Amino acid sequence: MNPAPLVSLVIPACNPRYFRSALVSALAQDYANLEVIVCDDSPGTQIEAVVDELRSLARHPLTYLRNPQPLGFVGNLQHGLEQSQGDYIKFLCDDDRLMADCVSSQVRLFQAHDDVSLVAARRHLVDAEDHILPQRLETSPVTFGDTLFNGDDLLDFFETRQLNFIGGLSSVLVRTRDLRELLPALAPGFVAMLDFVLFVCLLRRGHLGVTAGVHCVERVHPDQMRRQSDVKAAATSESQHLRDMFAARTAAREPFSGWVRVQILQGDEGDTPRIWENLFLIHTLRCLQAIQESHVGSDSDSFSELYGKWLACRQDPLVLARLMRLSEHWPMRPRIVPVVIDSEGDAQALQVTLDSIERQAYGAEMTLVLSRSPLPGGPHVRRVSQPLQADWAEQLNTALGQLGGVDWIYLLRAGDRLNAFSLMLLAERVVSRPQIACCYGDEGGVRDEASVEPVFKPDFNLDLMRGYPYTGRMLAFSLDALRALGGFAPGYRELAPHELLWRLVESRGPHAIEHIPEVLAESAFSYAAWLSSEAVVAENPKLLDAHLKRLGVTYRLQNSGGAINQVRYLHATQPLVSLVISAQDQLPALERCLESVLEKTAYGHYEVLIVDNASQGGETHAWLTALQQLGEDKLRVLTLGEQASFAAVQNLAAQHARGEYLLMLSPFAVVTEPDWLDAMLSHGQRPEVGAVGAKLCNAHGLIVHAGGVLGLRGAVGSPFVGEPMEAGGYMQRLQVAQNYSAVGADCLLVRKELFLSLGGLNESVFSLAFSDIDLGLRLGEAGYLVVWAPDARLVLDPPAPAAIDAQAEAERQAQLAQQHDAFFKAWMPVVARDPAYNINLSLNGSSFCLDPGLKAAWTPFVSRPLPHVLALPMNKTAVGHYRVIQPLVELEKAGWVTQQQYFEIPSNVELERSSPDVAILQGRYTEGFVKEIERLKTFSKGFCIYELDDYVIDVPKKNGHLKHTPKDLEKSLRRGIERCDRLVVSTQALADALHDTHSDIRVMPNMLAEQLWSGLRSQRRSARKPRVGWGGGTSHTGDLEVIAEVVRTLANEVEWVFFGMCPPALRPYISEFHPPVPLELYPAKLASLNLDLALAPLEYHIFNDCKSNLRLLEYGACGYPVIVTDTRAYEGYLPCTRIKTNSTAEWLEAIRMHLADPDESFRQGDRLKQEVLRDYVLREEHVQHWYSGWMPG
């Protein structure tokens, strides 16, 4: 087999708008044996120009072909196929792009498995402006790791559901020979579904391989081919054509069961026989769908649409009402006065602001307007207006002096639009954190009445604020604090509020400034427009100067007249700095690093301490020996006999260092600019600073380190990775000195005395990783700032990781996982809420992207007046609804708890942000979930409830759920229950069966949701024959076999009605079959069956003994008379007819008894309905039982 077969990467180009990024990604592929072919079907020359521009940078052969006549999309594909020379071919649509390792990872999987016919890469979606969009069902991974899917099983799946979770043409790699056979045959009949039909045909030839990780980016935009009207119209007929193709399959096969065979690849399969595992694909996709539906905007096609939905979730009247109910627990009601400054005399803009104040969930005490024009609409009882004067800040001092009974003011401009929750959140912060004196929030823009351009700010960041007034102009102040400092200072015009902010910081400390991480206000006068306005740019240096002079700080601005203050702090001394470089046989890199330091560094008062961490190479030893023999006082070598951890090396070096400062420097770092060390010492010598980090880029000028964001892509990650060195970054944060919680050790400056006083790096706990981040957090805990200095710029150019022993790597990964957990345990609260970041921003993947979160998980208050419950229901239907979701909703509605629901296991960060008092885990009995319970118990202090509805240890053989039962279920179930603080079950029988699993077992009977089950109406005697029936789920084969002969016997006497499922053998004997419906439609559907008699047969089995009486409750709510099997599930006082033996004769006798006296039968149904609606409906008087069952004590 050719170890590196030729791959043809073909771009069928037509639209030049995104072509450049597609071609750049093609040329950046790290697979060596690659040809890139561009087939240009566009009318202009823009695509050709891009090819010519990038040709000189191409690392792979690049062929450009212009089509003399337009061929259309499919024709262009065929043209590219004809020109390709590769063993494999990959199409890349001109609006998509690939990760650099996409082709190599796909070829690697193909080459290792001959029976694979196509390899797909996972993808994520971006919009027209490159904003990452949330995962959808079709882009969500159904397995983790490289995976093979059995081709025959997938064909069975696709025959029943045309859900393409494989991807588009850009996602897959195929054999060229296969495509040359298939594409010409499919091209005439398919356009809209060509990719999917092609995949289906390929699966008839082999299996599907899917690579781990995201390797492809698919763009969603209005001009996308699949969104064109003619293509969408063609999709309907093509879908039918595909169904016809499936119908023509001749192979005999069982109906698709929902299961597919998969193999999770470990990389060491070799020639061993394929070992398949069963994956319940249907169930997995349903779970993923529930997860996606619970997230905000998972169906959004653009960021603007996603952001609009995100905002809408926060302004739902029901949500605001819930928050206002919580405000009833506040010890005080802050009186807030919005101050609206109308400098333009714009009545329309002023009205926008006033209307938004009127819509506040938490009302303003009054509104003060400073305007050049009269108030629109005339006088208003809660509005005070004054003519705007030239110096509005001085005018405001006078006006505020006349205000009585006011606690806080909120500065706004005419045209600002407060969101409905804004004053409520401000009031809650004032109540919860009485020490604060100033508050700012996130903000957004308005364009054509739409919400755009949200700005998610960090918590108060002293160095960022010195760079520019990043807090924005919408500031709120405590009136007492404002008056104590004499009000706004004259002469600062637009930045007078920010001058006051600085004086508050100087007098009260940074903690006096509060940040609310919510978009409190929006304006057509955007954040960026305000920051770049002449008034702000002119006053910003003046503002900084006054602040630093009051502190006695000497400085100079590196830039004059710019929008951002680049501050260089000046110091009287030049302390000795010890540059510590730890190396182990990395001689070429070490030589380059040392040479660059010695040749380029302008700051002269330093020493270099090279720590030889037990190098083995003779060249390295010789070079280090020669270095020592130079006798240079500035250059020393410390040699270790045994290899030590990075943390231990740095601690040892600190003991030998002569300098006042330590600078940890990677041997792969290269100095390129002379003043890098001056820039770091500028901050490092400030008494309030504990550590300083640098701006590091790779050899291509792309960012590799720009500070550390806690929780980003794991324990910590750098933002802006991969962006150009000169880029501005989000909020210009790549260009401004600022405070981070930590910076990386590749270039880290710290005062030696401070380093030693903290005990150095924690080498006992963090021997492999996180010791530098832990140091930064300990510095912050001790009251010091960690500064990232963007003007300290170096290159970091590490080599590719060397191959290591698999066993050693496995041990290292296990140790790393332990240290990862240790880091989270030590610093979880700050990791979950990194003050340098924002809780609304994603921690997965790219930095500074909106994380839309869950639809119903918004908890913006920092105070907790009620117990908070975190629930993990099994699903959104049936057992999840009855046992968790609806009781929680009713408890919250009644004012007993606040709650959040997750349909996937929350991350450590999500757990900490939720900080539940109670966590409810439903039906978690696989081994993987048991481990997640252990993690939840580790990272949450909440009281843990294990919720169980069925005796899953022993499932009847004919029950449809039996095949889903995991191996060693009883063992896993018991371990899961043991790790929780309480077991809650639905019946006493289930509690009895599980009596030895836990010392605290509570029984909470199922109840019905009032809004779904009250007021149902059914008709009686609606047909010529009595209507007798059954309704339920799809797993009751054995239960329905109990009455199979009954159904046959009475087929001519009654109308049999089945709802939910009906065994095929009974279909000829029934009058009606109604398929399953969604849960929200189920009660009305059940009532609409108009049954004269309902049946609830159960097999005699411990599983059914432990079941709840839910079927009886549902029938009862409809007013149906009911016959049930006499098991423990249906014992009790509810009126119904009970069958003792389950014999056909007894069932027939009971049914005929009811039919012989319908009036008495209906009276039984009426009594049942009365008692069910009285005792088994989740009203306020019943939810207290759920509260008692879930709360500690």
NUSETOR-146216 format. One record per residue (C-alpha): x, y, z. Coordinates in steps of 0.001 Angstrom, whole numbers, plus 500000, padded with zeros to 6 digits. Layout:
BEGIN
XYZ...
% end
This chain:
BEGIN
500000500000500000501271503447499087502065505115502416501377508582500983498891508338498094498218511401495981495136513361497021493369515711494621491767518620496429489308520142493951487626523509494507484575523921492227484609527720492391481812530045491388481387532709494085484508534815494769483201536213498064484668533471500275486980531794497777490168533229499208489722531611502630488848528297500952492003528340498839494205529460501732492951526518503794493597524133500878497164525353500426497791525158504183497129521395504358499921519573506166499540516477503962502528516427501638501332514535498538498526516856497531497464518621494347495046521552494434492784522117491424490579525192491042487774524901488479486492528435487918482848528625486839482414532318487674481724535042485099484461537411486313488200537347486973488228537704490766488818534028491457491670533904488974493222536976490603493171535320494006494824532205492582497558534324490982498093536201494250498476533040496321500363530911493787503762532028495053502833530912498578501600527499497523503330524503499097501407522132496842500974521970493058498209524434492171496254524138488920493805526783487745491182525915485123488640528366483724485506526898482225484929528413478736481176528089479306479367527887482662478944524259483675476812524685486792477683523184490140477365519511489192479073520006485841481931521784487598482293518842489986482552516484487042485112518713485354487266518728488500486940514965488766488119514538485155491229516667485863492203514954489111495173512587489222494922511451492851494128508091494373491718509998496598489677513080495860488300515758498121485971518503496981486086521820498820483162524145498159484266527728497642482457528984500750483885526341503120487364525837504528489471523086506077491667522786509123495311522209508273495277518530509284491980517642507611493334515722504622496110514003506558493734512744509249491282511438506640493973509705504583495393508101507707492037506529508541491438505449504932494838503809504639494401501844507849491054500317506825490534498833503358486840498194503950486068501906504354484487503605501349484341507191502584485857509152505445484033512151506892485382514958509017483338516589511743482418520161510936481190523265512562479108525993511004479891529677510571477737532455509192478461534910506396480626537019508739482603534067510120480761533931513454480678530386514786477118529063515015475838526584517622475896522875516968472889521349515259471679517783515308473390517039511996476736518486513155476771516962516647479148514047517233477418510750517952480671509171519109484013510460520336487292509463518741487976508090515278485045505790514511483917503302511885480189502938511177478927499753509547477799500660506040474861498236505839473470499441509164473711503075508066471857502247504857469037500796506958469021503961509039469026506326506060466205504347504462463955505299507388465358508800508039467001511070505503469076512793508173472514513556506793474812513677509807477824512780507620478216516287506217478568517920502838481003517380499987483625519466501766483500517085504722484422513834502985487333512120501301486572509335498811488418507064496419488668508641493009487809505406491233484539505127493153483580508683492335484342508196488632481835505354488579479125507005490650479105510728489877478237510504486149475347508177486984473953510381489750474551513817488216471509513875485905469045513176488686470420514993491717471583518488492646470098519441496024470758516010497552473733514983495453476121514761498380473790512634500508472844510298497645476521509890496811477234508914500413474400506387500345475819504791497207479297504668498690477963502942501819476858500057499603480591499547498921481964499771502436481898501434505817481964505057506933484966506407508801484627509581510874487673511385512209487788512817515708487740516560516210486513519332513956488414519445510660486001521300508390484183524634508512480931524879506582479542528315505881475830529102506171474779532162504178471862533420502085473655532802498769474378529171499607473343526903496740471016524767498850469072527903499819468225528888496270464548528475495410465105526133492445467406523893494483464961523757497410462162522907494991464244520089493527464907518618496963461347517280497257461459515238494066465018514131494742464000512885498183461340510714496585463851509497494006466128508408496852463255506579498555462628504759495283466303503784495177466055502334498676462863500481497790464687498803494913467178497178497306466811493439496877468662492143499921466399490587502559466782492355505887465098492926509220463247496217509839465648498848511139465815498529514922467551501805515632470923500157516261474089500442514177477405498710514611480405500929515289484054500527516160485794503207518186489348503120516853492256503029519255494934503232516569496401499808517185493876497566515391496346496368512750495051493277510923492938492043513823489347491073513005486862493892513206485199494050516638481887495857516389479992497468519249476291498285519119475287501943519143471618502790519659471787505518517036468115506487517181468311506980520943471594508891520645470108511245518080467004511797520199469193512708523143471241515056520985468056516609519665466830517236523210470185518834524000470053521059520921466457522073521589467394523096525114470064525488523820469431528988522558469518529462518804470670526007517728468786526555514460470185530038513806471662530791510391473498533949511436474983535542514491472417538345514399469618535773514544471376533892517349471998537076519334468385538153518910467161534838520320469649535066523166468341538501524122464728537387523742465225534624526329466204537302528819463170539474528128460510536801528319457761538215530569457522534942532513461256535016533204461136538635534350458142537902536569460063535040538180463000537333538913460729539995540314459251537427542688462768536766543932463207540487544545460521540246547213463203538674549423465469541739549239466018543586552527465739546944550731464481548412547431467179550692545956465800553911544471467385554409541070467143557508538894468120557263535219469712560501534070469119561047530346471359563552528585469936564776525279472747566814523766471271566852520250467729567840521135466493564731519359462916564201520545462571560855518778465770559456520304464777560770523724461418559059523435463145555733522695465056556012525955462084557148528014459929554333526642462581551777527598462659553185531135458889552834531338459152549180530314461502548250533158460491545248535250461910547129538240460626550660538067462784553775538295462191556129541198462032558946538696463834560079535530465952563197535224466271564586531689468818567200530622467731568328527157467828571235524763464195570515523904460973570138525895460021566663527061458145564739524370454574564160525415454573566995527919454933566859531720455108563475533438454659562774537125457889560733537364460061562797535064462005565964535825463445568004532969466085570732532915467574572653529987470943571135529091473924573385529861477333573398528184479029571485531032476461568836531800478647567233534467478761570418536527475050570925535932474406567407537138476287568078540395473838570876541145470795568874540108471792565844542142472300568008545198468617568808545034467466565208544773466179563553547913465263559936548503467557558635545765470209555908546139471752555510542667471845557311539343472293555705535916473816557863533157472240557458529720472043559367526441469000560055524345468663557059522025469943554518524554467525551636524944467501549817528267466596546169528176463633545310530372465747543704533090468429546394533403467315548338536474466329545093538202469859543701537815471399546977538938469152547032542012470015543427542836473741544188542727473249547205544997471360545046547486473759542087547325477033544021547302476626547143549395480332548015549113480090548942545422480029552592544373479966552380540568478534549860538162478774549173534429477303546498532217477728544961528816476110546781525919475054546419522315474309548420519196471112549017517284470913549049513507467626549243511619465832548461514892467769545182515229470125544345518085473710544077516832477351544114517947477200543114521608480228544062523682480984541626526494483374543323528890485613541944531633485198542711535309487013545821536421490445545655534817492763548387536037495366548222533297492795547898530526491012550952531916494266552881531837494509552010528173491046553319527293487656553745529028486522550236528128483660550406530653481696552486528156479639555569528884476579553966530538477746554136534144475749553984537366476925555623540584476002555482544227474763558946545069476343558773548532479731557837547042479440560539544404478644563216546980481433562031549298483977562790546558482462566156545665480641565010542545481888565151538968485086567122538392484864570020535949486874570082532766486677566433531686483581566816529523482717563439528003484912561518530452483819563271533645482084560071534873485265558079534239487331560592536142484981560006539071485368556268538575489138556604538931488775558591542146486503555889543511489137553258542670491840555350544340489806555973547496487892552734547878489817550180545830489006548325542610486265546295544311484144549436544462483572549032540708481021546364539821480483544783536429477152543209535485477834540688532691474557541323530868473653543571527949471921546271529970471528548809527173471726549194523412472193552264521274472477553414517695475479555398518995477599552289519268480364551459521716483011551629518976481682554965517687481791556466521168485335555252521869486598556690518584484756559984519002486881563126519110485813563940522672486894560567524076490163560393522131491079563907523243490227563467526925491592559938527422495296560901527906494241563770530159492144561398532252495059558984532624497458561777533514495279563049536352494839559570537723498531558642537683499623561998539071497331561571542052499077558246542645502548559744542173503323557417539249505856558509536635505166557380533101505303558261529456502940557438526615504480555358523869501948556765521437500722560339521322497286561172520048496107557600519602492805556236520815494625553839523178497094554878525852500244552775525513501702553411528970505382552890529741505957553175533499509252554830534434511377553654537344514461555031539038516357551737539199517436549024536810517278545809538826519181542666537935516982540151536109517777536438536090516649534853532829516034531176533617516136528873530589515492525197531277516530522816528501516935519120527876518815518222524698517129520965522662520492522280521538519607524046518247516685525832519879518738526675522966521555528128520872519102530235518883517343531421522024520546532415523802521985534154520762518825536188520279518806537221523944522437538301523892522256540051520531518871541724520649518081542622524268518522546351524894518170546150528680521633545295529904521310544419533580520513540736533363522065537336533805521218534117531972520903530987534085520620527869531906519362524826533758520443521590532101517616519240533007519610516000532721520427516220529013521676512999527448523252514204524220527024514580523958526768517713521808524614519381524416527051518517527196529994519797525170528217523043524305527175523690527909530694522878529142532169525338526672529692527919527829530735527476531442534395527737530512533827531190529107533748532404532706531090534994531893529494536342535056526410537119533001526059533537531825525822530530534127524879526873533786523190524786536452523351521040535730520898518507537157521890514863537502518296513626537277515415514967535272513108517211537292509703518710536608509413522196535181508175523496538526511053521900540421513567523334537943512215526851538367512200526558542152515789525350542159516824528090539753515256530713542013517568529566544807520629530098542594519482533239540807521229536478541729518653538771540250515960540764541992513608539457539316513148536018537787512186535672534149511169532190533057511982531803529361511298528879527057514311527538525123512073527805522034511624531549522520513384533932520145513959537610520896513157539772517896512663543259519392515214545034521610512893546541524201511025543371525162512586543217528628512143546944529209508459546510528432508114543719530965510039545542533684507917548636533076505067546685534672507082544288536808508583547096538903505174548472539827504627547565543509501084546324542884502148543919540113503025540325540882503788538866537453504098539970533831503572537960530673504541538631527055502890538546523649504154535447521839503706534560518189504938531703516028507367531919513132504482532911510829503541535898512958500419534298514442499526534548518111500342531557520323500038533296523714498227536476524696497456535895528352495559533069529981491782532719530159490730530285532856488526527440531668489201528158527983489507524823526148490202523038529433491822524382532573493318527433530875493890528621527330495225531618525506492763533827523662493349534974520082495454531941519125496086531977515371495334535672514885497997537921513320500423539591515697499293543076514616495566542352514870493493544450517233491515541559518685488183541684520454487744545118522081491309545878520855492551543611523622495520542385521591496938545907521665496337546977525263498133546094528490495627544442530801495190542195533777494701538468533390494321535897536125497494534236534915500098534246532168502142531381530763505655530420531810507169530574528311507987534180529181507008535174532707508536537846534940508108537768538726509853539468541631512093536838543230511323537822546815507606537569546139508069534265544300509931532766547260507479534153549813504678532242548063506716529038548101507591529188544406505802526926541974503734524078543432505897521200542269504222518616544502500753519017542941501480520480539492504576518673538328503405518352534700501221521398534108499373524357535597502118525408538035502512528768536258498749529380536234498528528350539877501257530895540654499321533684538956496182532807540890498063532741544184499507536148543346496012537448542703494790535912545949497576537787547737496372541073546243498771541455543314497996542133539674499067539907536809499782541992533725499973540938530108502214543348528193501470543435524440504571545509523715506821542723525051506850540653521858508782537456521199508616534499518846507839531049520260508696528281517817508542524827519422509141521716517293506467519151516535505986516710519444508333513757519258506968510218519225507075508626522669506400505224524159502653504519524219502741503172527771504694506178529021502284508524527266499290506757528821500835507149532261501585510799531566498008511437530446496661509791533584498910511953535736497935515037533744494243514255534300494850514073538047496603517424538040493837518863535879491288517830538504493517519148541279493700522510539539489921522668539219489439521702542861491835524400544004490554527236541830487049526340540636485259529567541659487646531830539761487982529412536820484213529538536363484131533320536483487468534562535222487350538333535829489379538926532664486744537209530528482931537217530556480525534415531488478569534997528256481598534088526140482396530578525022485045528481526733485005525881523951486930526499520758487534530089519744487761532825522352485479535843522641482528534163520900479029534287522360478047531145524249474268531194523878473731528679526669470460527069527676467060528576526978465866528203530544469066528565532543469388532329532953470184533134536584471585536683536568471252537377540307474331536974542474472223536429545583470331533218546344467235533777548491465848530315547647467363526825547309468752526296543816468158522939542121470166521559539210468318518740537452469508516224534894466354514596533507466695511508531325464627513135528604462013515807527944459196513300527608457522510673529755459715509814532730461757513011532514458612515124532449456699513345535231459540512734537645461711515841537290460771518581534852457160519266535785457579518990539584460513521408539373458587523859537226455707523814539697458049524226542677459610527265541046456219528691540117455109528304543743458191530188544940459901527296546711463080526982544580464994528281541601466076525694539074468095524798535992467767521725533788470485520090531714470025517314529182473761516701529030476221516355531865477290519890532830480950520773532719482930521662535822482513525340534980478755524966534515478524523140537845480361525906539631478331528645537994475149526857538956476426525999542469473273524008543216471997523350546699470438520178545289471370518129542208468856515618540824470279512831538657467682510729536909468305507190535687472103507445535539473079503784535611475765503224532983479380503025534090480173506285532295477425508111534146478596506730537461481948508394536837480127511613536028478275511360539345481638511095541055482811514207539200479643516053540108480126515182543758483727516355543534482979519725541983479624520497543553478678520815547200475027520228546405472865517564548059472717514796545471469459512987544628469380509756542622465974509574540919464645506258539649461257505314538194461676501647537193463228498476538548465774498436535740467738495617537324465210493052536039463428494023532804460881491600531263462271489737528277459614491090525941460036494694527069461349496846524254463880498518526565465696495297527412468101495583524464469138499034525697470153497675529078473894498134529602476159495368530830476686495101534579473700497372535090472992496303538654476579496922539700476619500359538089473190501215539478474203500362543016477439502341542715475563505345541364472978505230544158475682504821546812477443507965545617474336510078546060472882511422549292469371510091548754467378507768546509463945508987545398461605506483543721458065506508542400456511503618544349456760501823547667457270498562545791460336500004544089461613501289547424461172497810548898463007496176546000465933498585546410465909498708550203469514497557550494470959500156548109470714503229550340469868504238553897467726507198552786464996506251550299461971508490549717458823507627547757457369510413545610454304509243543610453838510431540048451438513311539511449907515000536484450582518508535219447477520588535742447762522593532511447955519378530455445465517122532222442741519340533687439614520080531683439861517137529281436615516085527644435785512709526132432606511507524453430873508343525535428792506022523335430211507870520326430123504837518015427772502009517082429879499572519067431609500209522427435068501698521976437588499734524051441251500562523952444748500909525247447236503789525122450887503915526064454513503730524988456280501492522506457864498968524895454796496997526019454885493930523782454674491506526682451903493466528406449756493526525277450241489808524733448242489348527952445097490543526130445944489308522623443298486572522657440830488981524238441301491351521288440706488563518799437640487249520643435893490615520892436884491918517467433283491771516217431732493066519468433743496204520118435798498805518285439360498179519386441421501408519590445191501303520131447329504378520701451134504395520804451823500820519725450017497747518467451707494370517917451560493412514217449633490229515061446744492304516432446483494822513597443844492825511661441524492874514685441555496561515612439441499410514286441894502262514849445591502725515463446962506102516477450757506560516348452686508228519184452468512002519552454664514523521400454150514749525135452434518133525020449777516663522683449435513331524490446690514183527044444361515764524488445035512930522067444290510292524697441033512030525585440080512330521918439998508524521570436535508677523194436947505305524857434039503699526616436476501443528437440271501582528881442547498642529624445862498528531493447249494973531281450635494159532816452691490988532825453215489519536276456827490491536878458753492354539554459500495094537019455765495737536618455100495397540346457488498304540856455922500483538186453794503469539075450049503841538513450633506490535851448546504728533197445602504641535599446039508343536396446081509262532720442996507213531929441303508648534997441980512256533963440092511465530746437140510070532698437538506550531320436410503523533327439447501245533614440289497567533973443813496848535252445956493847536110445973493479539886449659494165540539451297496368543174451486499081540508447717499520540651447021498812544304445327501483546358442027503297546629441532504572543086438316503023541692438895500550538862438290496880538069441231494639538947442098491355537186443564488772539559444793486036537194445485487762533854443621484893532207441744485523528976438557484336530649438803486798533521439597489681531158436621488781528947434350488513531968435411491913533277435054493638529920431616492169529324430555493177532823431391496813532046429726496673528646426587495090530128426059498041532509427594501089530802425984503580533173427634502008536205430863501716534233430766505415533417430013506276537036433195504402537968435063506515535398433602509700536909434669508680540412438148507855539150438451511214537408437315513071540523439866511357542745442723511635540254442147515360539738441806515863543507444822513874544714447221513421541806447541516812540121450595518997540711448915521927542415450580524145544969449247522078547869450975518984546456454365520390545392455455520732549026455778516930549102458299517121546255460136519857548113460396517631551182461531514694549085464329516620547389465637518955550077468239517889552684466994517004556114
% end
